[in-house]
Amino acid sequence: MTSELDIFVGNTTLIDEDVYRLWLDGYSVGDAVALRVRSGILEQTGATAAVLQSDTMDHYRTFHMLERLLHAPPKLLHQLIYQIPPSRQALLIERYYAFDEAFVREVLGKKLSKGTKKDLDDISTKTGITLKSCRRQFDNFKRVFKVVEEMRGSLVDNIQQHFLLSDRLARDYAAIVFFANNRFETGKKKLQYLSFGDFAFCAELMIQNWTLGAVGEAPTDPDSQVDDMDMDLDKEFLQDLKELKVLVADKDLLDLHKSLVCTALRGKLGVFSEMEANFKNLSRGLVNVATKLTHNKDVRDLFVDLVEKFVEPCRSDHWPLSDVRLFLNQYSASVHSLDGFRHQALWDRYMGTLRGCLLRLYHD
Amino acid sequence: MPGKLKVKIVAGRHLPVMDRASDLTDAFVEVKFGNTTFKTDVYPKSLNPQWNSEWFKFEVDDEDLQDEPLQITVLDHDTYSANDAIGKVYIDIDPLLYSEAATVISGWFPIYDTIHGIRGEINVVVKVDLFNDLNRFRQSSCGVKFFCTTSIPKCYRAVIIHGFVEELVVNEDPEYQWIDRIRTPRASNEARQRLISLMSGELQRKIGLKVLEMRGNAVVGYLQCFDLEGESGLVVRAIGTACTLDKLSSPAAFLPACNSPSKEMKEIPFNEDPNPNTHSSGPSTPLKNQTYSFSPSKSYSRQSSSSDTDLSLTPKTAPYPQGPRIYLCPSSPSLSCGSLHLKKSCLLLSESSLPPHHSSLVSPVLRKSVSFSEELFLAASGMGSGSAGKEGGPFKALLRQQTQSALEQREFPFFTLTAFPPGFLVHVGGVVSARSVKLLDRIHNPDEPETRDAWWAEIRQEIKSHAKALGCHAVVGYSESTSICEEVCILSASGTAAVLNPRFLQDGTVEGCLEQRLEENLPAGCGFCHIPYDELNMPFPAHLTYCYNCRKQKVPDVLFTTIDLPTDATVIGKGCLIQARLCRLKKKAQAEANATAISNLLPFMEYEVHTQLMNKLKLKGMNALFGLRIQITVGENMLMGLASATGVYLAALPTPGGIQIAGKTPNDGSYEQHISHMQKKINDTIAKNKELYEINPPEISEEIIGSPIPEPRQRSRLLRSQSESSDEVTELDLSHGKKDAFVLEIDDTDAMEDVHSLLTDVPPPSGFYSCNTEIMPGINNWTSEIQMFTSVRVIRLSSLNLTNQALNKNFNDLCENLLKSLYFKLRSMIPCCLCHVNFTVSLPEDELIQVTVTAVAITFDKNQALQTTKAHVEKSLQRASTDNEELLQFPLELCSDSLPSHPFPPAKAVTVEKTSPMGEGNFRNRSAAPCANSTVGVVKMTPLSFIPGAKITKYLGIINMFFIRETTSLREEGGVSGFLHAFIAEVFAMVRAHVAALGGNAVVSYIMKQCVFMENPNKNQAQCLINVSGDAVVFARESELEVVSTQQPAANCQPACTGGEVTT
């Protein structure tokens, strides 16, 4: 006796959260059944393995059918085929678009192309996440990217509107899309210590300050849609950054800057001597990063450069985070006192974001 | 031109991409009604077209309005080649034709294609302007309301219940026409869908006409079915109950969740009874309760275990002299001698070889009648319904006459209702059923469907005569069904013989005073159990006792019915789903040989099914079955029998005896040991079941220990022998003595198997109950969370050389596993009850068995004190004390035993539900979720006639839909399971969309009447036909209506569910 056909269709579509998780994690029906057996569900309910198998199959089939709708979440809300309570719909969507930290770190900043998709095998082996789950996550990134790529307006809002994600998740996706679009390098060995959260934080700052969408507007005013693009860095801004070169190229200016900073921080910094010794190197590093951003290649290496030129030197001298903060604050503020320097606004736009990023990046 | 139909096509959404190049679609819409077609403009390059068309107006006869569906076809415009169809929507405009229902149909309908399924949605508005037409010869029956619900719809009052209406129409099946060879599967499917839609419209119109003729205004319990006879055609038939309904202006607070027996119970002093003496002799007719015919108690008391029944299957002798007949089983000697005491009559086995009547079968139509009813003994022995009239009291006779006169005008005094207004049902006789095996032949003239009509007429006649033989003048809970395999067709009909109160049948024929007396005469809660026949003229050794409730009248020891539990019935404990399952192999054969083989098997199957039911009932410690439905399915090489019913313990009936096992070889020590082991197991099971279902009838609670088997019986016997004054006393006693313990003889492995299979039925996990009736006796605190579902399973039998046992086991496992899966899936709803569990078996191919289950899971609140039960206890107390005085004449022994135990232990009533194992409804909060931004309104679906915790405010019309789905890429659609899963989900969606468009928010009395699934995996193809129906309604939460219900705290205690009805 074999079961040819075995289905259960409810007027309200039954969603089992545990099975959904197993499905999302990419387990086969067999593995999922084994995992459920291990969870002790048979003892709790007095069910048999066959019942569990049938139940799991059924849920998997439902999820498989829902998957098409989950690719465009508003469809899930408006479709008539599956009657699902709104709370459950939200849960389905949110879980479907959730991703693994380990996975996102592997693909963050990579081009969401077929080529990367081919590497999913390796990522799967490396992270221990099933290939199926990797594919889903990758496809999610790519799908969101494709949809919002050409859209105007706030990136987060667009994602939220088209994928009905929670605010938190929409922000994460905005970071992923932003990174993918600008192809920031995140995979280098020296960047391995950084979490997705670190990058997402930086991405948000950069989106708010360095993109076209950020020009001339308060971030709270999303209505005025003057070529509001959140995806790309403001080319003009990057071009302008060349002007900052003078801060390190002009020796007088550099010395003046250093003395201003040193005067202000003397006695307040535990690592004052190291700072004093390293000031010119650090400042050159930070300003050079700015001036190079006109080249795509250097934009991609932004994080590598920041870590190499700033984080690592500080770390090797054992700067505490509080000292880094004091230094960066003073370093940015002192520029305002440099009479010969005309690009104060540009400097603030650059350094304000960079300071935030560096502070976030500065940890072990 | 009595009607103008107006249609507006507003917009489409989620359309499929029809043009690969642009990834867009150039959609337009054709609107067709009858022979008129309108088209919208092409809305280019969009998947969400906004047509916003003008109003398309069709001026049509109301006859057409009733018959024709509105056809909406969405197409993709193609400049160079033929336009591609995207899909269709059929809209039945019938609900717009009666004034009280919907006034407009407006909403999003899924666009359906028989090959691709749902492809986007279309927004349509439909209106009808109807001009009054007083033409007396009109062919339309606009205005007659149809209800699938098998009780009087909640917001109506029955003025008169007229009775049975039936009709059938036949046609050629488009799938079998020559043209089908050259047209596409899509065209063929659509032709079929359209034809069936037309036919059901026509059928409904014709039924409506009959109702108008009867001066009714509604059909209740409308059941329409399709017989796909293949080559020989397509039959659409319907039955229903014509009524005159009045809309309740201020509907009485109805209690959907509380069908408790205590409700409205009238306390009648019994000494006011006008005719105390008539009671002992019982009502008038010598009828025979069908239950008895199944009651194997008697047979078992004799030694041979196999099929020694004097009461099984007697063919009818005279009534149908026309046409060749085969007597299915040898008639018993008792029949000829007319003896009423068939002590040791015939053994079927002894004469099991059939007399060679086959030669006489020349007619193409093989007519076989399996009248599974012992009452025929009665009829044969010359006890007409009249003979006993004198013995009844004058009042009874009067009642009888009037009812009869009311009913005799009718050709068939049948009622498809399963629940009745209070007082309608006077007595219930028992189940009557008839089956007939037919050979299908081509329907030559579709306009004259006489053969099919005649077939059904015969069956109905038979049912009628069975009921008459039982002395009952009506049949309630009546239904008809067919099972077709190749050219053989089994027609079945069954119902419950009953005596009805004439008050509802005819207007104003009964004077008020009579009515009153009648009502007083009916002891509440047990009246319907009282035998409607005269015990003195019983042709069989039945086991009557005085009603345990009123002590006035006789009741049988078990009662089988096809109806729902009457609301006023007094039930002890809870009920449970009881199923008998049976398979019989049969040789493959052609035509008549096949029909003969089937006919030969039928009686044995019926007998065994009933034996199984009886055994399982006893095992549950219960004494009555409600909602009994026996389905016999015919396949190429086997027959399947599946009986489902809800077992309950009726307080009025005696405590059932236990089951005793007897071995055939008493000298074998180990065997003996085995037997006693089994006996112990059985006793344990009974005890466990009694606990599980809270069956604590008075007697049992007295004697806490002790075997549950024979003792109580002895008392009841005593009671009887004391009270009876007839000559039969000794004989009856004899049989009782043996009957006390219900003996199962184990003389071979078969019997052993049977006993084993009895014990393999696992009770549902704690926190779960199940029944196939509307509501579960003993549970009345439903919460509003309901989940309707359909589950389908198909198994392939592994070996070709199957034995009956292996087959039985497979089938049994299939059903049990299916139930287990349901319990598991719905575990988050605990404590909950599966209601209206409806199993359907079909045999689509040689080795395939398909089981389809539709049911609704309803949660209930186990913490709510069962106040109604308490009230009921008080009533019983009173009653008991009333009875006490009357019973003083009985021996003290009896009184001391049974009476003090009458009151329920009140503590028990409160602590009844301590069962749920897994968390106290952890998931309950699901229903409290905020209804945020969903644009799709929730539509509930339920096979029940009500929605717990809500009130139906309006009936919008009948939903009757037929869909075909076909695929040529089965693997790609997820195999058979994926294909069918998606299809059923789509059917639900289309039903919901239609209801929502009518302005409704629920479907009640929903039923999936057909789910025909065919596959051809080698060709990667599958096809499925589904037919569903129900009543579209508007309901409102009771709390929204601000019904301050004191009787029903359960309904109001769930504020969480009232706001966001997100679950269904």
Interface residues (C-beta under 8 A of the other chain):
Chain A: M1 T2 S3 E4 L5 D6 I7 F8 V9 G10 N11 T12 T13 L14 Q44 T45 G46 A47 T48 A50 V51 L52 S54 D55 M57 D58 R61 T62 H64 M65 K75 L77 H78 Q79 L80 I81 Y82 Q83 P85 P86 S87 R88 Q89 A90
Chain B: R13 H14 W108 P110 I118 E121 P765 Q787 M788 F789 T790 S791 V792 R793 V794 I795 R796 L797 S798 N810 D813 L814 N817 K820 S821 L822 Y823 F824 K825 R827 L848 Q850 M918 R926 S927 A929 P930 C931 A932 N933 S934 T935 V936 V938 V939 K940 M941 G974 V976 S977 G978 L980 H981 A982 I984 A985 E986 F988 A989 R992 A993 F1013 G1060 V1062 T1063 T1064
